[in-house]
Amino acid sequence: PPPPRRMEEGVQANLDRFDVYTMGCHLAADDAARVLRNRGGEQNHIGSVFMRYSSFARCTRDLGATTGGSDATGTGEDAAADRVQGEGVKDKGGGSKGEGGIHYLEVQCGGWGSPVYCMVGVSCSGDTDYDYVTYPQGSVVWCQDGKLAYQWEFGGRRPHRGAFVRTKERAFEYNDRIGVLVDRKRRKVGFVLNGKLLDDLTVYDLPLEAPCHFIASLYDVGSELVMTDEEACRKTLEGMDWETWRRVEPPAGMIDETRGKGGIF
């Protein structure tokens, strides 16, 4: 049998809460803010009802400032739940923590609506007006149809052009578990589908020293994103291809926008 995979140390998983930054009422953060739901209602933003389809929720924790699992947002029962949720995963990975750690958000597509046009990702924008025709400035998002998209002038190395093309193999559907992986030490962001790292969507050389938050968007009324429980989240992390994730250099075919300087700007 193949040797067991060594899980990365310092992983802080599902310590977040959803917070809705939108002028409309169609997005809601329910069940202790661990469920993002599209409950319907028009989003009359700048005179356009279309904007409701592209409003984002932002998670509460600033990944750029977090130094440990106990820093999660919330008090009382919420904070206690945060600590239990995070410590179980961190202990399994070796117990280290700090700014060089890895942050992971995993949600499951649920509700009675379709996940069509759903997006998950990361934003380093300080703007809290999260109503966009596409996605926020300073963000990297994974779209439901399997493609990558971003508005981030980071000057780094990004996936080959095939990553920006929709594909069934990378698309996610109802009941799928989708994850966003932020590695501040290695300065990269990756995406996980049902426990499998989508290595061809990993983005390198991101300026993760800036304030950074997980973000998500829902298009269809009745659709939901539900944060997975500790057991499911740990199963994902233990089964991931961490050797591929630890790779310093990106795979062949990456588009180098640093003019050969790698992570030097």
BALOBA-1460 file (C-alpha; in Angstrom, 3 decimals):
// residues 265
<rec num="1" residu="p" x="0.000" y="0.000" z="0.000"/>
<rec num="2" residu="p" x="1.164" y="3.588" z="-0.569"/>
<rec num="3" residu="p" x="2.728" y="5.363" z="2.440"/>
<rec num="4" residu="p" x="0.361" y="7.543" z="4.480"/>
<rec num="5" residu="r" x="0.269" y="11.213" z="3.546"/>
<rec num="6" residu="r" x="1.784" y="13.565" z="6.092"/>
<rec num="7" residu="m" x="-0.706" y="16.301" z="6.815"/>
<rec num="8" residu="e" x="0.582" y="19.855" z="6.954"/>
<rec num="9" residu="e" x="0.999" y="21.316" z="10.435"/>
<rec num="10" residu="g" x="-0.839" y="24.366" z="11.694"/>
<rec num="11" residu="v" x="-4.024" y="24.008" z="9.661"/>
<rec num="12" residu="q" x="-6.842" y="26.184" z="11.026"/>
<rec num="13" residu="a" x="-10.078" y="24.847" z="9.596"/>
<rec num="14" residu="n" x="-13.645" y="26.177" z="9.556"/>
<rec num="15" residu="l" x="-13.147" y="28.733" z="12.324"/>
<rec num="16" residu="d" x="-15.042" y="31.353" z="10.349"/>
<rec num="17" residu="r" x="-18.505" y="32.870" z="10.333"/>
<rec num="18" residu="f" x="-20.324" y="34.369" z="7.352"/>
<rec num="19" residu="d" x="-21.137" y="38.062" z="7.423"/>
<rec num="20" residu="v" x="-23.322" y="39.674" z="4.777"/>
<rec num="21" residu="y" x="-21.993" y="42.912" z="3.288"/>
<rec num="22" residu="t" x="-24.726" y="43.875" z="0.867"/>
<rec num="23" residu="m" x="-27.360" y="46.555" z="0.357"/>
<rec num="24" residu="g" x="-29.996" y="43.924" z="-0.420"/>
<rec num="25" residu="c" x="-31.771" y="41.263" z="1.597"/>
<rec num="26" residu="h" x="-31.354" y="38.150" z="-0.533"/>
<rec num="27" residu="l" x="-28.314" y="36.762" z="1.293"/>
<rec num="28" residu="a" x="-28.594" y="35.645" z="4.912"/>
<rec num="29" residu="a" x="-26.110" y="34.191" z="7.399"/>
<rec num="30" residu="d" x="-28.060" y="31.688" z="9.506"/>
<rec num="31" residu="d" x="-27.460" y="28.984" z="12.137"/>
<rec num="32" residu="a" x="-24.785" y="30.868" z="14.110"/>
<rec num="33" residu="a" x="-23.583" y="32.304" z="10.785"/>
<rec num="34" residu="r" x="-22.276" y="28.909" z="9.624"/>
<rec num="35" residu="v" x="-24.833" y="28.728" z="6.795"/>
<rec num="36" residu="l" x="-24.980" y="31.184" z="3.905"/>
<rec num="37" residu="r" x="-28.418" y="31.180" z="2.282"/>
<rec num="38" residu="n" x="-29.987" y="32.908" z="-0.715"/>
<rec num="39" residu="r" x="-33.495" y="33.638" z="0.504"/>
<rec num="40" residu="g" x="-34.605" y="35.690" z="-2.490"/>
<rec num="41" residu="g" x="-35.659" y="39.315" z="-2.821"/>
<rec num="42" residu="e" x="-34.513" y="41.881" z="-5.331"/>
<rec num="43" residu="q" x="-31.207" y="43.704" z="-4.959"/>
<rec num="44" residu="n" x="-31.921" y="47.218" z="-6.191"/>
<rec num="45" residu="h" x="-28.330" y="48.456" z="-6.157"/>
<rec num="46" residu="i" x="-27.457" y="51.390" z="-8.413"/>
<rec num="47" residu="g" x="-30.791" y="50.889" z="-10.139"/>
<rec num="48" residu="s" x="-30.055" y="47.318" z="-11.249"/>
<rec num="49" residu="v" x="-31.914" y="44.263" z="-9.941"/>
<rec num="50" residu="f" x="-29.290" y="42.069" z="-11.624"/>
<rec num="51" residu="m" x="-26.814" y="42.968" z="-8.890"/>
<rec num="52" residu="r" x="-28.544" y="40.679" z="-6.416"/>
<rec num="53" residu="y" x="-27.145" y="37.736" z="-8.321"/>
<rec num="54" residu="s" x="-23.561" y="38.731" z="-7.666"/>
<rec num="55" residu="s" x="-23.494" y="40.000" z="-4.097"/>
<rec num="56" residu="f" x="-20.923" y="38.397" z="-1.829"/>
<rec num="57" residu="a" x="-20.739" y="37.449" z="1.815"/>
<rec num="58" residu="r" x="-17.392" y="37.884" z="3.511"/>
<rec num="59" residu="c" x="-16.187" y="35.759" z="6.394"/>
<rec num="60" residu="t" x="-15.457" y="37.555" z="9.636"/>
<rec num="61" residu="r" x="-11.852" y="36.529" z="10.345"/>
<rec num="62" residu="d" x="-8.978" y="38.502" z="8.881"/>
<rec num="63" residu="l" x="-6.583" y="35.721" z="7.893"/>
<rec num="64" residu="g" x="-3.760" y="38.242" z="7.691"/>
<rec num="65" residu="a" x="-4.120" y="39.084" z="11.383"/>
<rec num="66" residu="t" x="-5.035" y="35.692" z="12.852"/>
<rec num="67" residu="t" x="-2.334" y="34.065" z="14.966"/>
<rec num="68" residu="g" x="-4.223" y="31.146" z="16.468"/>
<rec num="69" residu="g" x="-7.466" y="29.204" z="16.504"/>
<rec num="70" residu="s" x="-8.719" y="30.948" z="19.646"/>
<rec num="71" residu="d" x="-8.830" y="34.293" z="17.820"/>
<rec num="72" residu="a" x="-11.986" y="33.333" z="15.964"/>
<rec num="73" residu="t" x="-14.793" y="35.868" z="15.947"/>
<rec num="74" residu="g" x="-17.594" y="35.345" z="18.441"/>
<rec num="75" residu="t" x="-18.242" y="35.073" z="22.149"/>
<rec num="76" residu="g" x="-19.794" y="32.570" z="24.529"/>
<rec num="77" residu="e" x="-21.053" y="29.421" z="22.853"/>
<rec num="78" residu="d" x="-19.902" y="30.539" z="19.409"/>
<rec num="79" residu="a" x="-16.342" y="31.106" z="20.574"/>
<rec num="80" residu="a" x="-16.296" y="27.776" z="22.405"/>
<rec num="81" residu="a" x="-17.519" y="26.028" z="19.275"/>
<rec num="82" residu="d" x="-14.783" y="27.764" z="17.313"/>
<rec num="83" residu="r" x="-12.082" y="26.483" z="19.633"/>
<rec num="84" residu="v" x="-13.350" y="22.903" z="19.591"/>
<rec num="85" residu="q" x="-13.722" y="22.960" z="15.817"/>
<rec num="86" residu="g" x="-10.222" y="24.266" z="15.236"/>
<rec num="87" residu="e" x="-8.234" y="22.447" z="17.884"/>
<rec num="88" residu="g" x="-9.378" y="19.016" z="16.754"/>
<rec num="89" residu="v" x="-7.896" y="19.587" z="13.322"/>
<rec num="90" residu="k" x="-4.782" y="21.388" z="14.498"/>
<rec num="91" residu="d" x="-3.878" y="18.742" z="17.040"/>
<rec num="92" residu="k" x="-4.086" y="16.112" z="14.331"/>
<rec num="93" residu="g" x="-1.706" y="18.136" z="12.211"/>
<rec num="94" residu="g" x="0.926" y="18.703" z="14.866"/>
<rec num="95" residu="g" x="-0.484" y="21.563" z="16.902"/>
<rec num="96" residu="s" x="1.541" y="24.451" z="15.484"/>
<rec num="97" residu="k" x="-0.103" y="27.740" z="14.804"/>
<rec num="98" residu="g" x="0.693" y="31.294" z="13.836"/>
<rec num="99" residu="e" x="0.928" y="33.575" z="10.870"/>
<rec num="100" residu="g" x="2.747" y="30.959" z="8.824"/>
<rec num="101" residu="g" x="-0.163" y="28.517" z="9.214"/>
<rec num="102" residu="i" x="-2.731" y="27.410" z="6.681"/>
<rec num="103" residu="h" x="-6.368" y="28.480" z="6.745"/>
<rec num="104" residu="y" x="-9.085" y="26.273" z="5.279"/>
<rec num="105" residu="l" x="-12.774" y="26.865" z="4.668"/>
<rec num="106" residu="e" x="-14.938" y="23.931" z="3.578"/>
<rec num="107" residu="v" x="-18.630" y="24.221" z="2.734"/>
<rec num="108" residu="q" x="-21.211" y="21.874" z="1.273"/>
<rec num="109" residu="c" x="-23.638" y="22.930" z="-1.456"/>
<rec num="110" residu="g" x="-27.149" y="22.470" z="-0.099"/>
<rec num="111" residu="g" x="-30.639" y="23.943" z="0.140"/>
<rec num="112" residu="w" x="-33.437" y="23.484" z="-2.353"/>
<rec num="113" residu="g" x="-31.892" y="25.819" z="-4.926"/>
<rec num="114" residu="s" x="-29.164" y="25.088" z="-7.447"/>
<rec num="115" residu="p" x="-25.494" y="26.041" z="-6.840"/>
<rec num="116" residu="v" x="-25.342" y="27.425" z="-10.398"/>
<rec num="117" residu="y" x="-23.096" y="30.508" z="-10.626"/>
<rec num="118" residu="c" x="-21.961" y="30.054" z="-7.032"/>
<rec num="119" residu="m" x="-18.447" y="31.386" z="-6.321"/>
<rec num="120" residu="v" x="-16.028" y="30.846" z="-3.416"/>
<rec num="121" residu="g" x="-12.599" y="32.326" z="-2.887"/>
<rec num="122" residu="v" x="-10.477" y="34.920" z="-1.131"/>
<rec num="123" residu="s" x="-10.430" y="38.712" z="-1.142"/>
<rec num="124" residu="c" x="-7.814" y="41.166" z="0.068"/>
<rec num="125" residu="s" x="-10.022" y="44.188" z="-0.557"/>
<rec num="126" residu="g" x="-10.968" y="46.404" z="2.353"/>
<rec num="127" residu="d" x="-14.130" y="47.503" z="0.566"/>
<rec num="128" residu="t" x="-17.253" y="46.226" z="2.315"/>
<rec num="129" residu="d" x="-19.626" y="47.119" z="-0.530"/>
<rec num="130" residu="y" x="-19.795" y="43.571" z="-1.830"/>
<rec num="131" residu="d" x="-22.295" y="44.069" z="-4.643"/>
<rec num="132" residu="y" x="-20.594" y="43.380" z="-7.972"/>
<rec num="133" residu="v" x="-21.553" y="42.379" z="-11.476"/>
<rec num="134" residu="t" x="-18.783" y="39.779" z="-11.345"/>
<rec num="135" residu="y" x="-16.664" y="39.532" z="-8.179"/>
<rec num="136" residu="p" x="-14.861" y="41.919" z="-5.830"/>
<rec num="137" residu="q" x="-11.653" y="43.748" z="-6.632"/>
<rec num="138" residu="g" x="-8.571" y="42.153" z="-5.110"/>
<rec num="139" residu="s" x="-10.098" y="38.678" z="-5.184"/>
<rec num="140" residu="v" x="-9.540" y="35.178" z="-6.517"/>
<rec num="141" residu="v" x="-12.657" y="33.015" z="-6.954"/>
<rec num="142" residu="w" x="-13.505" y="29.489" z="-8.105"/>
<rec num="143" residu="c" x="-16.723" y="29.466" z="-10.124"/>
<rec num="144" residu="q" x="-19.353" y="26.733" z="-10.094"/>
<rec num="145" residu="d" x="-18.727" y="25.889" z="-13.762"/>
<rec num="146" residu="g" x="-15.135" y="24.895" z="-12.977"/>
<rec num="147" residu="k" x="-13.162" y="27.956" z="-14.008"/>
<rec num="148" residu="l" x="-10.971" y="30.360" z="-12.078"/>
<rec num="149" residu="a" x="-11.512" y="34.119" z="-12.108"/>
<rec num="150" residu="y" x="-9.930" y="37.077" z="-10.375"/>
<rec num="151" residu="q" x="-9.402" y="40.801" z="-10.275"/>
<rec num="152" residu="w" x="-6.076" y="40.866" z="-8.508"/>
<rec num="153" residu="e" x="-3.117" y="42.807" z="-9.900"/>
<rec num="154" residu="f" x="-0.573" y="40.936" z="-7.849"/>
<rec num="155" residu="g" x="2.064" y="40.479" z="-10.547"/>
<rec num="156" residu="g" x="2.614" y="36.856" z="-9.574"/>
<rec num="157" residu="r" x="2.370" y="33.476" z="-11.240"/>
<rec num="158" residu="r" x="-1.093" y="32.283" z="-12.112"/>
<rec num="159" residu="p" x="-2.442" y="29.067" z="-13.612"/>
<rec num="160" residu="h" x="-2.219" y="28.329" z="-17.306"/>
<rec num="161" residu="r" x="-4.969" y="29.702" z="-19.522"/>
<rec num="162" residu="g" x="-6.885" y="26.426" z="-19.323"/>
<rec num="163" residu="a" x="-7.718" y="27.268" z="-15.697"/>
<rec num="164" residu="f" x="-9.927" y="30.111" z="-16.901"/>
<rec num="165" residu="v" x="-12.068" y="27.812" z="-19.067"/>
<rec num="166" residu="r" x="-15.178" y="26.109" z="-17.694"/>
<rec num="167" residu="t" x="-14.848" y="22.346" z="-17.388"/>
<rec num="168" residu="k" x="-17.062" y="19.617" z="-16.004"/>
<rec num="169" residu="e" x="-14.140" y="17.969" z="-14.180"/>
<rec num="170" residu="r" x="-13.648" y="21.032" z="-11.948"/>
<rec num="171" residu="a" x="-17.316" y="22.052" z="-11.669"/>
<rec num="172" residu="f" x="-19.206" y="21.519" z="-8.426"/>
<rec num="173" residu="e" x="-22.844" y="20.534" z="-7.998"/>
<rec num="174" residu="y" x="-25.485" y="20.030" z="-5.308"/>
<rec num="175" residu="n" x="-24.164" y="18.141" z="-2.250"/>
<rec num="176" residu="d" x="-20.505" y="18.580" z="-3.260"/>
<rec num="177" residu="r" x="-17.980" y="19.683" z="-0.642"/>
<rec num="178" residu="i" x="-15.884" y="22.625" z="-1.831"/>
<rec num="179" residu="g" x="-12.911" y="24.120" z="-0.022"/>
<rec num="180" residu="v" x="-10.610" y="27.132" z="-0.167"/>
<rec num="181" residu="l" x="-7.038" y="26.772" z="1.090"/>
<rec num="182" residu="v" x="-4.975" y="29.857" z="2.031"/>
<rec num="183" residu="d" x="-1.280" y="29.351" z="2.778"/>
<rec num="184" residu="r" x="0.254" y="32.600" z="4.012"/>
<rec num="185" residu="k" x="3.744" y="31.161" z="4.376"/>
<rec num="186" residu="r" x="3.879" y="29.891" z="0.793"/>
<rec num="187" residu="r" x="1.752" y="32.818" z="-0.428"/>
<rec num="188" residu="k" x="-0.719" y="30.810" z="-2.448"/>
<rec num="189" residu="v" x="-4.403" y="29.932" z="-2.632"/>
<rec num="190" residu="g" x="-5.857" y="26.590" z="-3.701"/>
<rec num="191" residu="f" x="-9.242" y="24.917" z="-4.138"/>
<rec num="192" residu="v" x="-10.492" y="21.482" z="-3.065"/>
<rec num="193" residu="l" x="-13.385" y="19.479" z="-4.550"/>
<rec num="194" residu="n" x="-14.710" y="16.581" z="-2.443"/>
<rec num="195" residu="g" x="-11.326" y="16.149" z="-0.795"/>
<rec num="196" residu="k" x="-9.276" y="16.419" z="-3.989"/>
<rec num="197" residu="l" x="-6.850" y="19.309" z="-4.443"/>
<rec num="198" residu="l" x="-7.392" y="20.946" z="-7.849"/>
<rec num="199" residu="d" x="-3.730" y="21.663" z="-8.407"/>
<rec num="200" residu="d" x="-4.266" y="23.295" z="-11.792"/>
<rec num="201" residu="l" x="-6.297" y="26.050" z="-10.095"/>
<rec num="202" residu="t" x="-3.672" y="26.950" z="-7.462"/>
<rec num="203" residu="v" x="-2.508" y="30.565" z="-7.649"/>
<rec num="204" residu="y" x="1.052" y="31.439" z="-6.539"/>
<rec num="205" residu="d" x="2.846" y="34.552" z="-5.225"/>
<rec num="206" residu="l" x="-0.180" y="36.286" z="-3.740"/>
<rec num="207" residu="p" x="0.327" y="39.282" z="-1.397"/>
<rec num="208" residu="l" x="-1.264" y="37.569" z="1.580"/>
<rec num="209" residu="e" x="0.397" y="39.994" z="3.993"/>
<rec num="210" residu="a" x="-2.617" y="42.274" z="3.395"/>
<rec num="211" residu="p" x="-5.933" y="41.813" z="5.241"/>
<rec num="212" residu="c" x="-7.508" y="38.696" z="3.754"/>
<rec num="213" residu="h" x="-10.965" y="37.108" z="4.040"/>
<rec num="214" residu="f" x="-12.816" y="34.122" z="2.618"/>
<rec num="215" residu="i" x="-15.729" y="35.185" z="0.391"/>
<rec num="216" residu="a" x="-18.713" y="33.414" z="-1.186"/>
<rec num="217" residu="s" x="-21.618" y="34.222" z="-3.475"/>
<rec num="218" residu="l" x="-24.953" y="32.509" z="-4.217"/>
<rec num="219" residu="y" x="-27.063" y="33.093" z="-7.320"/>
<rec num="220" residu="d" x="-30.103" y="30.822" z="-7.136"/>
<rec num="221" residu="v" x="-32.902" y="31.390" z="-4.622"/>
<rec num="222" residu="g" x="-32.936" y="28.597" z="-2.051"/>
<rec num="223" residu="s" x="-29.280" y="27.663" z="-2.525"/>
<rec num="224" residu="e" x="-27.055" y="27.309" z="0.531"/>
<rec num="225" residu="l" x="-23.424" y="26.898" z="1.536"/>
<rec num="226" residu="v" x="-23.092" y="25.005" z="4.825"/>
<rec num="227" residu="m" x="-19.784" y="24.816" z="6.698"/>
<rec num="228" residu="t" x="-18.887" y="21.149" z="7.190"/>
<rec num="229" residu="d" x="-18.489" y="19.656" z="10.647"/>
<rec num="230" residu="e" x="-15.191" y="18.785" z="12.286"/>
<rec num="231" residu="e" x="-15.184" y="15.115" z="11.245"/>
<rec num="232" residu="a" x="-15.844" y="15.828" z="7.566"/>
<rec num="233" residu="c" x="-13.324" y="18.649" z="7.516"/>
<rec num="234" residu="r" x="-10.618" y="16.521" z="9.128"/>
<rec num="235" residu="k" x="-11.272" y="13.684" z="6.680"/>
<rec num="236" residu="t" x="-10.707" y="16.100" z="3.802"/>
<rec num="237" residu="l" x="-7.478" y="17.460" z="5.236"/>
<rec num="238" residu="e" x="-6.050" y="14.038" z="6.098"/>
<rec num="239" residu="g" x="-6.708" y="12.733" z="2.592"/>
<rec num="240" residu="m" x="-5.345" y="15.716" z="0.680"/>
<rec num="241" residu="d" x="-2.227" y="15.564" z="-1.484"/>
<rec num="242" residu="w" x="-0.016" y="17.645" z="0.803"/>
<rec num="243" residu="e" x="3.174" y="16.725" z="-1.027"/>
<rec num="244" residu="t" x="1.848" y="18.500" z="-4.103"/>
<rec num="245" residu="w" x="0.774" y="21.448" z="-1.974"/>
<rec num="246" residu="r" x="4.243" y="21.793" z="-0.438"/>
<rec num="247" residu="r" x="5.785" y="22.211" z="-3.870"/>
<rec num="248" residu="v" x="7.610" y="25.548" z="-3.887"/>
<rec num="249" residu="e" x="7.675" y="26.067" z="-7.619"/>
<rec num="250" residu="p" x="4.445" y="26.058" z="-9.628"/>
<rec num="251" residu="p" x="3.880" y="23.360" z="-12.257"/>
<rec num="252" residu="a" x="4.843" y="23.828" z="-15.877"/>
<rec num="253" residu="g" x="2.578" y="25.990" z="-17.983"/>
<rec num="254" residu="m" x="2.074" y="28.717" z="-15.382"/>
<rec num="255" residu="i" x="1.845" y="32.296" z="-16.617"/>
<rec num="256" residu="d" x="4.701" y="34.205" z="-14.979"/>
<rec num="257" residu="e" x="3.821" y="37.868" z="-14.551"/>
<rec num="258" residu="t" x="6.844" y="38.607" z="-12.358"/>
<rec num="259" residu="r" x="9.280" y="38.774" z="-15.300"/>
<rec num="260" residu="g" x="11.266" y="35.866" z="-13.914"/>
<rec num="261" residu="k" x="11.550" y="37.307" z="-10.387"/>
<rec num="262" residu="g" x="9.192" y="34.819" z="-8.777"/>
<rec num="263" residu="g" x="7.758" y="36.238" z="-5.588"/>
<rec num="264" residu="i" x="9.916" y="39.377" z="-5.634"/>
<rec num="265" residu="f" x="7.968" y="42.524" z="-6.484"/>
